[in-house]
Amino acid sequence: MRPLRRPPLGPIVWFVFLLGILAVPPACRLLRPVPRPPQTLAELTEMLSQARPSLLVVPAVADSPEDGVYVCTRPFPPGHFHRLLRQPELGGRWEGVVYCERAGAWSRIPEPDIAAWGEYGLRAGPLLFFGDPRLLADLAPLVGAER
């Protein structure tokens, strides 16, 4: 009677090892908690001051920061923001700037407009963002939004 041959263990061990290496990155993404989106512009401002202190947050209305804020990568001259229109076809003017406001019944932005923003728009919880697509991509994981 012939003894049974065992398969070589080396290739099996390598296969299991490589499979484990490939499974680690997706598993880490699944286990990483998604941040809770800020609920107010004050929370957004506080979160950005801690996570990205290089960003500037400028209230749209000086005496009422809950009426909207501009998040900027650099300082802009006075009056710059008032010339920015939230229209994707004018998106090139938004380089380095994102506007954020709280959505709701008082929002001045109709839902069809929000859907048409495309890469220039982002929603995170009750907050709506419009502006520079690169800056939005940087902000999305910080505010708990998926792009």
TORPA-4810 file (N, C-alpha, C, O; in nm, 3 decimals):
<nodes>
NODE_1_0.081_-0.116_0.000_0.000_0.000_0.000_0.087_0.126_0.000_0.188_0.135_0.071_M
NODE_2_0.046_0.221_-0.082_0.123_0.344_-0.095_0.077_0.445_0.008_-0.043_0.462_0.030_R
NODE_3_0.170_0.511_0.072_0.129_0.615_0.168_0.070_0.736_0.094_0.113_0.771_-0.016_P
NODE_4_-0.028_0.797_0.157_-0.089_0.917_0.098_0.009_1.033_0.104_0.078_1.055_0.204_L
NODE_5_0.013_1.107_-0.006_0.104_1.223_-0.011_0.028_1.346_0.035_-0.084_1.371_-0.009_R
NODE_6_0.088_1.418_0.120_0.030_1.545_0.163_0.072_1.653_0.065_0.184_1.654_0.014_R
NODE_7_-0.022_1.745_0.038_0.017_1.855_-0.051_0.120_1.943_0.020_0.119_1.955_0.142_P
NODE_8_0.206_2.005_-0.057_0.306_2.092_0.006_0.236_2.209_0.077_0.144_2.270_0.022_P
NODE_9_0.280_2.238_0.197_0.217_2.344_0.277_0.262_2.483_0.236_0.189_2.580_0.260_L
NODE_10_0.375_2.497_0.177_0.428_2.629_0.141_0.332_2.711_0.056_0.301_2.824_0.094_G
NODE_11_0.284_2.661_-0.057_0.193_2.740_-0.140_0.061_2.773_-0.069_0.006_2.882_-0.087_P
NODE_12_0.012_2.681_0.011_-0.113_2.707_0.085_-0.093_2.817_0.187_-0.177_2.906_0.201_I
NODE_13_0.018_2.813_0.258_0.047_2.917_0.357_0.062_3.052_0.289_0.010_3.152_0.338_V
NODE_14_0.132_3.056_0.177_0.148_3.182_0.105_0.014_3.235_0.054_-0.012_3.356_0.060_W
NODE_15_-0.071_3.146_0.005_-0.203_3.187_-0.044_-0.285_3.250_0.070_-0.344_3.356_0.052_F
NODE_16_-0.288_3.185_0.185_-0.363_3.238_0.301_-0.302_3.370_0.347_-0.375_3.463_0.381_V
NODE_17_-0.171_3.380_0.348_-0.104_3.504_0.387_-0.140_3.619_0.294_-0.174_3.728_0.340_F
NODE_18_-0.132_3.596_0.163_-0.166_3.700_0.066_-0.313_3.738_0.073_-0.348_3.855_0.059_L
NODE_19_-0.399_3.641_0.095_-0.541_3.669_0.110_-0.565_3.759_0.232_-0.646_3.851_0.226_L
NODE_20_-0.495_3.732_0.339_-0.507_3.815_0.460_-0.459_3.958_0.435_-0.522_4.052_0.482_G
NODE_21_-0.350_3.973_0.363_-0.298_4.107_0.332_-0.400_4.185_0.248_-0.421_4.304_0.272_I
NODE_22_-0.461_4.119_0.153_-0.560_4.187_0.068_-0.687_4.223_0.144_-0.756_4.318_0.107_L
NODE_23_-0.720_4.150_0.249_-0.843_4.174_0.324_-0.828_4.285_0.428_-0.929_4.341_0.471_A
NODE_24_-0.708_4.319_0.468_-0.688_4.417_0.576_-0.737_4.558_0.538_-0.812_4.616_0.616_V
NODE_25_-0.699_4.618_0.423_-0.746_4.755_0.394_-0.898_4.769_0.390_-0.951_4.863_0.449_P
NODE_26_-0.972_4.679_0.320_-1.118_4.695_0.324_-1.176_4.677_0.464_-1.271_4.746_0.501_P
NODE_27_-1.120_4.587_0.541_-1.170_4.566_0.677_-1.146_4.690_0.763_-1.231_4.725_0.845_A
NODE_28_-1.033_4.756_0.746_-1.004_4.877_0.822_-1.102_4.988_0.788_-1.148_5.061_0.877_C
NODE_29_-1.136_5.002_0.660_-1.233_5.105_0.619_-1.369_5.077_0.682_-1.439_5.170_0.723_R
NODE_30_-1.407_4.950_0.688_-1.536_4.915_0.747_-1.539_4.940_0.897_-1.643_4.975_0.952_L
NODE_31_-1.426_4.921_0.963_-1.422_4.937_1.108_-1.401_5.081_1.152_-1.430_5.116_1.266_L
NODE_32_-1.351_5.167_1.062_-1.328_5.307_1.096_-1.462_5.377_1.110_-1.545_5.371_1.019_R
NODE_33_-1.486_5.444_1.222_-1.615_5.511_1.238_-1.627_5.632_1.145_-1.531_5.706_1.125_P
NODE_34_-1.745_5.648_1.087_-1.771_5.764_1.003_-1.809_5.879_1.095_-1.895_5.863_1.182_V
NODE_35_-1.745_5.995_1.078_-1.778_6.105_1.168_-1.923_6.150_1.152_-1.979_6.146_1.042_P
NODE_36_-1.982_6.192_1.262_-2.117_6.245_1.259_-2.112_6.382_1.197_-2.032_6.466_1.240_R
NODE_37_-2.197_6.409_1.097_-2.194_6.541_1.035_-2.227_6.651_1.136_-2.311_6.630_1.223_P
NODE_38_-2.161_6.765_1.126_-2.197_6.877_1.214_-2.343_6.913_1.192_-2.394_6.906_1.080_P
NODE_39_-2.411_6.951_1.298_-2.552_6.985_1.290_-2.577_7.134_1.272_-2.683_7.175_1.227_Q
NODE_40_-2.478_7.213_1.308_-2.490_7.358_1.296_-2.363_7.414_1.235_-2.261_7.345_1.228_T
NODE_41_-2.370_7.538_1.191_-2.249_7.601_1.136_-2.148_7.629_1.246_-2.028_7.631_1.220_L
NODE_42_-2.194_7.650_1.369_-2.101_7.667_1.482_-2.022_7.538_1.504_-1.901_7.543_1.527_A
NODE_43_-2.090_7.422_1.497_-2.019_7.294_1.511_-1.920_7.275_1.397_-1.808_7.228_1.418_E
NODE_44_-1.960_7.312_1.276_-1.870_7.301_1.161_-1.746_7.387_1.182_-1.634_7.341_1.160_L
NODE_45_-1.767_7.510_1.225_-1.656_7.602_1.247_-1.560_7.547_1.352_-1.439_7.553_1.335_T
NODE_46_-1.615_7.495_1.462_-1.531_7.439_1.569_-1.454_7.317_1.519_-1.335_7.303_1.547_E
NODE_47_-1.522_7.229_1.446_-1.458_7.109_1.394_-1.345_7.145_1.298_-1.237_7.085_1.304_M
NODE_48_-1.369_7.241_1.209_-1.265_7.280_1.114_-1.147_7.347_1.184_-1.033_7.329_1.143_L
NODE_49_-1.173_7.425_1.289_-1.063_7.491_1.359_-0.970_7.389_1.425_-0.851_7.414_1.441_S
NODE_50_-1.025_7.273_1.462_-0.943_7.168_1.522_-0.879_7.078_1.416_-0.761_7.045_1.426_Q
NODE_51_-0.957_7.038_1.316_-0.907_6.942_1.217_-0.823_7.006_1.107_-0.727_6.946_1.061_A
NODE_52_-0.859_7.127_1.066_-0.788_7.195_0.957_-0.771_7.343_0.993_-0.837_7.428_0.933_R
NODE_53_-0.683_7.375_1.088_-0.667_7.514_1.131_-0.619_7.608_1.020_-0.630_7.730_1.034_P
NODE_54_-0.566_7.553_0.911_-0.520_7.640_0.801_-0.637_7.698_0.722_-0.619_7.796_0.649_S
NODE_55_-0.756_7.640_0.735_-0.872_7.692_0.662_-0.930_7.813_0.735_-0.933_7.818_0.858_L
NODE_56_-0.976_7.909_0.658_-1.041_8.027_0.714_-1.192_8.010_0.704_-1.242_7.963_0.601_L
NODE_57_-1.265_8.046_0.809_-1.410_8.040_0.807_-1.460_8.183_0.823_-1.433_8.249_0.924_V
NODE_58_-1.534_8.230_0.722_-1.582_8.369_0.718_-1.735_8.367_0.717_-1.794_8.311_0.625_V
NODE_59_-1.800_8.428_0.818_-1.947_8.433_0.816_-1.997_8.513_0.696_-1.939_8.617_0.662_P
NODE_60_-2.105_8.465_0.633_-2.163_8.536_0.519_-2.227_8.667_0.565_-2.224_8.767_0.493_A
NODE_61_-2.285_8.665_0.685_-2.345_8.785_0.745_-2.271_8.806_0.877_-2.273_8.720_0.965_V
NODE_62_-2.206_8.920_0.891_-2.115_8.944_1.004_-2.178_8.917_1.140_-2.112_8.859_1.226_A
NODE_63_-2.302_8.956_1.161_-2.360_8.942_1.295_-2.442_8.814_1.311_-2.506_8.795_1.414_D
NODE_64_-2.441_8.725_1.211_-2.521_8.603_1.219_-2.451_8.487_1.150_-2.482_8.456_1.034_S
NODE_65_-2.357_8.421_1.219_-2.282_8.312_1.156_-2.369_8.193_1.116_-2.328_8.113_1.031_P
NODE_66_-2.488_8.178_1.173_-2.575_8.066_1.136_-2.646_8.090_1.003_-2.718_8.003_0.955_E
NODE_67_-2.625_8.208_0.942_-2.685_8.237_0.812_-2.599_8.190_0.696_-2.636_8.210_0.580_D
NODE_68_-2.487_8.129_0.723_-2.398_8.077_0.619_-2.255_8.118_0.645_-2.228_8.223_0.703_G
NODE_69_-2.163_8.033_0.600_-2.021_8.062_0.615_-1.948_8.025_0.487_-1.990_7.937_0.412_V
NODE_70_-1.838_8.094_0.463_-1.747_8.061_0.354_-1.625_7.995_0.417_-1.569_8.047_0.514_Y
NODE_71_-1.585_7.882_0.362_-1.464_7.813_0.406_-1.362_7.836_0.295_-1.387_7.803_0.179_V
NODE_72_-1.246_7.892_0.332_-1.148_7.935_0.232_-1.010_7.877_0.262_-0.975_7.850_0.377_C
NODE_73_-0.933_7.860_0.156_-0.795_7.814_0.171_-0.698_7.930_0.190_-0.584_7.909_0.231_T
NODE_74_-0.744_8.054_0.160_-0.658_8.172_0.174_-0.748_8.294_0.195_-0.868_8.287_0.170_R
NODE_75_-0.691_8.405_0.240_-0.772_8.526_0.256_-0.813_8.584_0.119_-0.739_8.574_0.021_P
NODE_76_-0.930_8.642_0.115_-0.981_8.706_-0.006_-1.014_8.851_0.026_-1.044_8.884_0.140_F
NODE_77_-1.008_8.939_-0.076_-1.038_9.081_-0.051_-1.186_9.100_-0.014_-1.270_9.018_-0.050_P
NODE_78_-1.217_9.208_0.058_-1.357_9.234_0.093_-1.443_9.242_-0.034_-1.401_9.296_-0.137_P
NODE_79_-1.562_9.190_-0.025_-1.654_9.193_-0.137_-1.637_9.077_-0.235_-1.721_9.060_-0.324_G
NODE_80_-1.532_8.997_-0.222_-1.509_8.886_-0.314_-1.624_8.786_-0.312_-1.668_8.740_-0.417_H
NODE_81_-1.673_8.753_-0.195_-1.775_8.649_-0.182_-1.908_8.691_-0.242_-1.983_8.607_-0.291_F
NODE_82_-1.937_8.819_-0.239_-2.065_8.867_-0.291_-2.074_8.853_-0.443_-2.184_8.858_-0.499_H
NODE_83_-1.961_8.836_-0.509_-1.960_8.818_-0.654_-1.972_8.671_-0.696_-1.986_8.641_-0.815_R
NODE_84_-1.968_8.581_-0.598_-1.976_8.438_-0.629_-2.122_8.394_-0.636_-2.201_8.419_-0.545_L
NODE_85_-2.157_8.328_-0.746_-2.292_8.275_-0.763_-2.287_8.123_-0.758_-2.197_8.062_-0.816_L
NODE_86_-2.382_8.063_-0.691_-2.385_7.916_-0.678_-2.445_7.854_-0.803_-2.559_7.807_-0.804_R
NODE_87_-2.367_7.854_-0.908_-2.406_7.795_-1.035_-2.288_7.715_-1.088_-2.177_7.768_-1.100_Q
NODE_88_-2.310_7.588_-1.120_-2.199_7.504_-1.168_-2.126_7.562_-1.288_-2.005_7.545_-1.300_P
NODE_89_-2.197_7.630_-1.377_-2.130_7.687_-1.495_-2.033_7.798_-1.459_-1.949_7.836_-1.540_E
NODE_90_-2.044_7.851_-1.337_-1.951_7.954_-1.288_-1.857_7.897_-1.182_-1.798_7.971_-1.103_L
NODE_91_-1.844_7.765_-1.180_-1.765_7.697_-1.078_-1.619_7.736_-1.073_-1.558_7.729_-0.967_G
NODE_92_-1.562_7.778_-1.185_-1.421_7.817_-1.186_-1.391_7.935_-1.096_-1.277_7.951_-1.051_G
NODE_93_-1.489_8.018_-1.069_-1.470_8.133_-0.980_-1.457_8.094_-0.833_-1.415_8.174_-0.750_R
NODE_94_-1.494_7.970_-0.802_-1.497_7.924_-0.663_-1.366_7.861_-0.617_-1.362_7.801_-0.509_W
NODE_95_-1.260_7.872_-0.693_-1.134_7.808_-0.653_-1.092_7.854_-0.514_-1.078_7.974_-0.489_E
NODE_96_-1.071_7.758_-0.426_-1.028_7.787_-0.289_-1.139_7.830_-0.196_-1.111_7.869_-0.082_G
NODE_97_-1.266_7.825_-0.240_-1.378_7.871_-0.158_-1.492_7.770_-0.162_-1.523_7.714_-0.267_V
NODE_98_-1.554_7.749_-0.047_-1.676_7.669_-0.036_-1.772_7.747_0.053_-1.734_7.799_0.157_V
NODE_99_-1.899_7.754_0.010_-2.002_7.817_0.090_-2.082_7.705_0.158_-2.106_7.601_0.097_Y
NODE_100_-2.121_7.727_0.283_-2.200_7.628_0.356_-2.316_7.697_0.424_-2.301_7.805_0.482_C
NODE_101_-2.432_7.634_0.417_-2.549_7.680_0.491_-2.627_7.560_0.539_-2.613_7.449_0.487_E
NODE_102_-2.709_7.583_0.637_-2.793_7.477_0.693_-2.918_7.462_0.606_-2.986_7.560_0.578_R
NODE_103_-2.947_7.338_0.565_-3.066_7.311_0.484_-3.188_7.311_0.574_-3.178_7.291_0.695_A
NODE_104_-3.301_7.332_0.516_-3.426_7.329_0.591_-3.529_7.414_0.523_-3.510_7.459_0.410_G
NODE_105_-3.638_7.438_0.592_-3.747_7.516_0.535_-3.702_7.657_0.499_-3.755_7.716_0.405_A
NODE_106_-3.606_7.710_0.572_-3.559_7.846_0.548_-3.447_7.852_0.443_-3.401_7.961_0.409_W
NODE_107_-3.404_7.738_0.392_-3.298_7.737_0.292_-3.342_7.810_0.166_-3.454_7.793_0.118_S
NODE_108_-3.253_7.890_0.114_-3.283_7.967_-0.006_-3.253_7.888_-0.134_-3.262_7.943_-0.243_R
NODE_109_-3.218_7.761_-0.120_-3.176_7.681_-0.235_-3.282_7.574_-0.264_-3.303_7.486_-0.181_I
NODE_110_-3.347_7.581_-0.379_-3.446_7.478_-0.414_-3.379_7.343_-0.441_-3.267_7.338_-0.490_P
NODE_111_-3.449_7.234_-0.408_-3.394_7.099_-0.426_-3.345_7.071_-0.568_-3.239_7.010_-0.582_E
NODE_112_-3.418_7.112_-0.674_-3.365_7.085_-0.809_-3.229_7.150_-0.834_-3.145_7.095_-0.905_P
NODE_113_-3.207_7.267_-0.775_-3.077_7.333_-0.790_-2.966_7.253_-0.722_-2.856_7.240_-0.775_D
NODE_114_-2.998_7.199_-0.605_-2.898_7.120_-0.531_-2.859_6.997_-0.613_-2.741_6.963_-0.620_I
NODE_115_-2.955_6.932_-0.673_-2.927_6.813_-0.754_-2.841_6.848_-0.876_-2.761_6.766_-0.920_A
NODE_116_-2.857_6.968_-0.929_-2.784_7.010_-1.049_-2.641_7.056_-1.018_-2.563_7.078_-1.111_A
NODE_117_-2.606_7.070_-0.893_-2.472_7.118_-0.858_-2.362_7.021_-0.899_-2.251_7.065_-0.931_W
NODE_118_-2.390_6.893_-0.901_-2.290_6.794_-0.939_-2.167_6.798_-0.851_-2.178_6.794_-0.728_G
NODE_119_-2.049_6.805_-0.912_-1.923_6.802_-0.837_-1.902_6.926_-0.751_-1.814_6.928_-0.664_E
NODE_120_-1.981_7.030_-0.773_-1.966_7.154_-0.697_-2.049_7.153_-0.569_-2.042_7.247_-0.490_Y
NODE_121_-2.128_7.048_-0.548_-2.214_7.043_-0.430_-2.189_6.923_-0.343_-2.134_6.822_-0.387_G
NODE_122_-2.231_6.936_-0.218_-2.213_6.830_-0.119_-2.317_6.850_-0.011_-2.346_6.964_0.028_L
NODE_123_-2.373_6.742_0.038_-2.466_6.747_0.151_-2.408_6.658_0.261_-2.369_6.544_0.236_R
NODE_124_-2.403_6.712_0.382_-2.358_6.636_0.499_-2.456_6.664_0.611_-2.454_6.771_0.672_A
NODE_125_-2.541_6.567_0.638_-2.645_6.589_0.739_-2.731_6.707_0.697_-2.779_6.711_0.584_G
NODE_126_-2.751_6.803_0.787_-2.835_6.918_0.753_-2.760_7.030_0.681_-2.818_7.135_0.654_P
NODE_127_-2.633_7.010_0.652_-2.554_7.117_0.590_-2.537_7.095_0.440_-2.516_6.983_0.393_L
NODE_128_-2.547_7.205_0.366_-2.526_7.206_0.221_-2.398_7.284_0.191_-2.374_7.390_0.248_L
NODE_129_-2.317_7.230_0.103_-2.191_7.293_0.064_-2.191_7.315_-0.086_-2.240_7.231_-0.161_F
NODE_130_-2.137_7.428_-0.130_-2.118_7.454_-0.273_-1.984_7.523_-0.290_-1.950_7.614_-0.214_F
NODE_131_-1.907_7.480_-0.390_-1.782_7.548_-0.417_-1.679_7.462_-0.487_-1.712_7.370_-0.562_G
NODE_132_-1.556_7.494_-0.460_-1.440_7.431_-0.522_-1.445_7.279_-0.502_-1.444_7.232_-0.388_D
NODE_133_-1.450_7.200_-0.611_-1.458_7.053_-0.598_-1.342_6.993_-0.520_-1.361_6.895_-0.447_P
NODE_134_-1.220_7.049_-0.535_-1.105_6.993_-0.460_-1.120_7.018_-0.311_-1.092_6.929_-0.231_R
NODE_135_-1.165_7.137_-0.275_-1.185_7.167_-0.133_-1.301_7.083_-0.078_-1.295_7.037_0.036_L
NODE_136_-1.406_7.063_-0.157_-1.517_6.978_-0.114_-1.469_6.835_-0.089_-1.510_6.771_0.008_L
NODE_137_-1.381_6.786_-0.176_-1.327_6.650_-0.159_-1.247_6.640_-0.030_-1.249_6.536_0.036_A
NODE_138_-1.176_6.747_0.008_-1.102_6.748_0.134_-1.196_6.754_0.254_-1.170_6.692_0.357_D
NODE_139_-1.305_6.828_0.240_-1.399_6.846_0.351_-1.489_6.725_0.372_-1.529_6.697_0.485_L
NODE_140_-1.521_6.652_0.265_-1.618_6.543_0.272_-1.590_6.442_0.385_-1.681_6.414_0.463_A
NODE_141_-1.469_6.387_0.397_-1.449_6.292_0.507_-1.452_6.357_0.644_-1.487_6.292_0.743_P
NODE_142_-1.415_6.484_0.652_-1.417_6.554_0.781_-1.560_6.575_0.833_-1.585_6.567_0.953_L
NODE_143_-1.652_6.601_0.741_-1.790_6.631_0.781_-1.880_6.510_0.771_-2.002_6.522_0.789_V
NODE_144_-1.824_6.392_0.744_-1.903_6.269_0.741_-1.987_6.252_0.617_-2.094_6.192_0.622_G
NODE_145_-1.941_6.305_0.504_-2.014_6.292_0.378_-1.938_6.202_0.284_-1.815_6.198_0.286_A
NODE_146_-2.011_6.130_0.203_-1.949_6.049_0.099_-1.965_6.122_-0.033_-2.071_6.177_-0.061_E
NODE_147_-1.864_6.123_-0.113_-1.871_6.189_-0.244_-1.898_6.089_-0.351_-1.907_6.126_-0.468_R
</nodes>
